[in-house]
Amino acid sequence: MGEEELLPPWIREQILRLQQIQQNLQAIMMKKQEIEQEIAETDTILEEIKKLDEDNKIFKRYNNLMIKSRREDILKEYKEKKVTLNTRMLVVEKQEIRVKDNLKEVENKIIKMRNLLDND
């Protein structure tokens, strides 16, 4: 029998909850990293487009097609994309804070339960 099997069901339940919260936090951190990468890519694209003259030809990819676009239209599109990404980042960061707080709460609860068990 493993150590966890010797624990009362109420502690095992909290440990399971802790593991689920940790997995949730991991998923949030991965999403945050994806958004950070998208923001960095968008910033790079914006900087490159800003360097171009008004009369330069700019093409945009749609599936397998390359379509000529106006510089202003593409700038506007990427600026809007950046605003959307920043909003998504704020939401993910708030989720991260809530999940981390929840994680600490469950960890503290497990510690208290284990201490009660050890004192009996």
C-alpha positions in Angstrom: 0.0 0.0 0.0 1.2 3.5 -0.9 1.3 6.3 1.6 -1.6 8.0 -0.1 -3.8 4.9 0.3 -3.3 5.1 4.1 -4.7 8.6 4.2 -8.4 9.2 5.1 -10.7 9.7 2.1 -11.2 13.4 3.0 -7.5 14.1 2.6 -7.3 12.0 -0.6 -10.1 14.0 -2.0 -8.2 17.3 -1.3 -5.1 15.8 -2.9 -7.0 14.9 -6.0 -8.5 18.4 -6.1 -5.0 19.9 -5.7 -3.8 17.8 -8.7 -6.7 19.0 -10.8 -6.0 22.6 -9.9 -2.3 22.1 -10.8 -3.3 20.7 -14.2 -5.6 23.7 -14.7 -2.8 26.1 -13.8 -0.5 24.3 -16.3 -3.1 24.8 -19.1 -3.5 28.5 -18.2 0.3 28.9 -18.2 0.5 27.3 -21.7 -2.3 29.6 -23.0 -0.5 32.6 -21.5 2.7 31.6 -23.3 0.9 31.2 -26.6 -0.6 34.7 -26.3 2.8 36.1 -25.4 4.2 34.6 -28.6 1.3 36.0 -30.6 1.8 39.4 -29.1 5.6 39.3 -30.0 4.8 38.2 -33.5 2.2 40.9 -33.9 4.7 43.6 -32.6 7.3 42.4 -35.1 4.8 42.5 -38.0 3.6 46.0 -36.9 7.2 47.3 -36.8 8.0 45.9 -40.2 4.9 47.3 -41.8 5.6 50.7 -40.3 9.0 50.7 -42.0 7.4 50.4 -45.4 6.6 53.3 -47.6 3.0 54.0 -48.5 3.7 52.9 -52.1 5.2 49.5 -51.3 3.1 46.5 -52.2 1.9 44.5 -49.3 0.4 41.1 -49.6 -1.7 39.2 -47.1 -2.1 35.5 -47.0 -5.6 34.0 -47.1 -5.3 30.2 -47.0 -3.4 29.5 -50.2 -3.9 32.9 -51.7 -1.8 36.0 -51.6 -3.9 39.2 -51.8 -2.6 42.7 -52.3 -3.7 45.0 -49.4 -3.3 48.6 -48.5 -0.7 49.3 -45.8 -3.2 51.3 -43.7 -5.7 48.4 -43.8 -3.1 45.9 -42.6 -1.8 48.3 -39.9 -5.3 48.7 -38.6 -5.9 45.0 -38.6 -2.8 44.2 -36.7 -3.3 47.0 -34.2 -6.8 45.6 -33.5 -5.3 42.1 -33.2 -2.9 43.5 -30.6 -5.7 45.0 -28.6 -7.6 41.7 -28.7 -4.5 39.8 -27.6 -3.8 42.2 -24.8 -7.4 41.8 -23.6 -7.0 38.0 -23.8 -3.8 38.3 -21.8 -5.5 40.2 -19.0 -8.2 37.6 -18.8 -5.7 34.8 -18.6 -3.6 36.6 -16.0 -6.7 37.0 -13.9 -7.5 33.3 -14.2 -3.9 32.5 -13.3 -4.2 34.6 -10.1 -7.5 33.0 -9.1 -6.1 29.5 -9.8 -2.9 30.2 -7.8 -5.0 31.5 -4.9 -7.2 28.4 -5.1 -4.1 26.2 -5.2 -2.6 27.8 -2.0 -5.9 27.4 -0.3 -6.1 23.7 -1.0 -2.4 23.2 -0.1 -3.0 24.9 3.3 -6.1 22.8 3.8 -4.1 19.6 3.2 -1.4 20.7 5.5 -3.9 21.4 8.3 -5.6 18.1 7.7 -2.2 16.2 7.8 -1.3 18.1 11.0 -4.6 17.1 12.6 -3.9 13.5 11.5 -0.4 13.5 12.9 -1.5 14.9 16.2 -4.1 12.1 16.7 
